[in-house]
Amino acid sequence: MEYTNIPPSADIPIVWCDFNACGLSGDPGDNCYYSLHREQIKAFSSGDTIFIYDDDISEDGATEVFGCVARLESIIFRGNTHLRARPETAVWYRGPKFWVPPADG
């Protein structure tokens, strides 16, 4: 995986993602992420572009985040519609948190 320390555009919304939940459809080439912040994702629809991220610790012990720009897609799972995030780029951001979190968390 290739990383950059240049953050994405400031007007792209930011959503937490559990990157362990990848490729759950079992389809060949499924590089989508399925575990997105339940409250944050309610504000979005299929086709929206977001930045998905998770918190991490750098090799030197500093707090950082990593993530990528992704497009949301609708899927049906157990009879319900859900959103998954498909990465739009092979280059991911890794570096300090570049946004101010909302007052409620």
N, C-alpha and C positions, 0 to 999 in steps of 0.2 A: 504494500500500500504506500502510495506517495503522499507526503504531507507538505503543507505550506504554512507559514506563520502570518499570511495576509488574510485578515478576516473577510467574510462575504459582505455584500452590500448591506448597509445599516437598515434598509427598508424591508429586508426579508425577515418574517416572523421567526421566532426561536421556540423550539419545542424539545423537551427532554425525551430521550429515547433509550431503551434497554437494547444495546447492540447484540446481546446474546440471542435475541429472538429474530433471527435472520433466516430467510429461505424456508419458512414453515409450510408453504404450499406443496413442496416436493416437486414442483415443476422445474425442468432443466432451465438453468439461467435465472432462477428466482433469487435476486440479490436484495429483495425488499425487507424492510424492518416492520415488525408487527406490534411491538410493544411501545406505544407512545403515551405520553402523559395524558391520563383520562380526562382531566379537567381542561387542560390547554387545548387538546385536539378538538373539543366541541365547537370551537370558534371557526373551524376550517371545513372546506368541502373538497371533494374529488377535483383534481386539476390544480389546486393551490400549490404554490411553491413555499417551502419552509426550510429552515436550517435545523437539522436534528443533531443533538449533542449529548454527551455524557461527561461527567466530571472525572478527572484523572489526576495522577501525580507524575510529574516529569522525572527523568532519570536523576536530576539533582535534588529531588524532593519538593519542588515547588508545585503549588496547586495550579492546574491548568484544565482546559477542556479540549475535547476533540470531537469532530463531527463533519457533516457535509450538507450541501444543498440537495434537497430531495423534492420530488413531486408526489403529491398524495393521489392515491388510487382507491376507488371503492372496491370492496370484495364482500362476498356473502359467506358468512361462517355460521354454521348451525342455525340457518334461517334468518340471521340478522345481518344488517349492513354495517361494515366496519371500514376504517381507513388504514391503509398501509403506506409506507414511505419508500419510494424507489429513488436511490441516489442518481443524481444527474451528472455527476462528474467523478472521474477517477482520482482527482486530487482532493484530499481532505484537509481541513484546517486543524492545526494543533498549536495551542498557545494559551495565553491568558484569556480569561473571560472578558469579552469586549462589549458587553451590554450591562445595563443596570437592571437587576431583577425587579419585578413589580413589588409594590409595598406589601402585598399579601403573600409573598413567598416566591 
